[in-house]
Structure formats: C-alpha cells, structure tokens
Amino acid sequence: MTTAPDSPQQPDADASAVDAPAVDAPAVGGPAVDAPVVDDRSHDEVSVRRAPKISVFLIVGAMAGVVVSLIVTSLFPFDEGEGIASTYGYFALWGLTFGGAIGATVAIVADRSSIRRAKRVRAERESVDAPDEPAVEGELE
C-alpha cells in the first residue's frame, strides 16, 4: 500500500522545488529553512507470519500435566504411610515436567507449520527526522 497521491494530485514539476538548495532568508510569514527535504525511502521484501507464543504452550502443557497427575493419583490406591498429598506432590512434579515438554514440542511443530504459511510482502521503510524542539523558558514542575 502506498501513500503517494494519485496522478491528478501530483504537483507540477515546475512548481515544486524539492531539490532546491537551502535558503538562508526566512520566507514571508514563515520560519527559515535549514536544509532541503531528504527522501530516505527503501523497499524491502519481508516475510509475514503468525508465530505462536511458546510460553503459552509451555504453561498450558505444564498445567495439563499437573491435572493429569491429579487424576492418575486419585485413580490408584496410595500408601497409607505416605498420604495422598505427598504422593500427589511427587507425581505433580513429573506431570509438570512432562506436560511442559509436550507443550514445547507442540509449540515447535506449530511454529514450523507457520513458517510454511508465511507470505512475502513488500515493505517500505521511511526515515523521518524529528524537528528541533523549541527551548522552554522557566521552570518545569
């Protein structure tokens, strides 16, 4: 997409002085011109894709592993000397680890598939210099 004006809106070549040298005298009713306008535009071809957030996959996988370990712990009988809380805590650590690993694997597969669906587009880079800010007199609060 371009922001250039349509051909009827283009200024006449004689009327515009973009390449004119800087003028030291101020224009009537306007500020002095310090330098000519420089057009710093470049066109690049870039790849655009929707990449998944790996951290979300890791967190969801870890939470799913903890829930699965709770279900597995409650389905089977546990040792009376140990108690259900310590048994669940032990298996929750394993569920957390394996769930996070499975979530990371799914995130990597989703990332690789998003690379195949990437689209190549042309992007325009334009650099704009900020104007000098006027000096502020007095104290700032």
C-alpha angles and dihedrals in degrees: 000000000000132000095206115126120252118263095263088054095051112113119242115266091234094051099052122070102188093144094045117123121253118280118222097199117077117248118246106282094354140088125269117271112238102186140355119268111267119207107215103178127146132177122220133177110232136181117238121196141150106247120194121240105249093200091061091053091049094050095045091046092050092048091049089051091053091049092048090050090052090052093046092047093051094047097058128056116259134211112271092216093057102041130218096272096058092043091050092046091053094049092041089062090054092044091049092051098045093041091053091048092050090047090052091050091051090048092052091049091048090048092051092049091050089056089060091052094049117126126215114227135172115246128193119217117201126181118209124188116221115237119250111267116235117249113261115222121209132029125313118221 
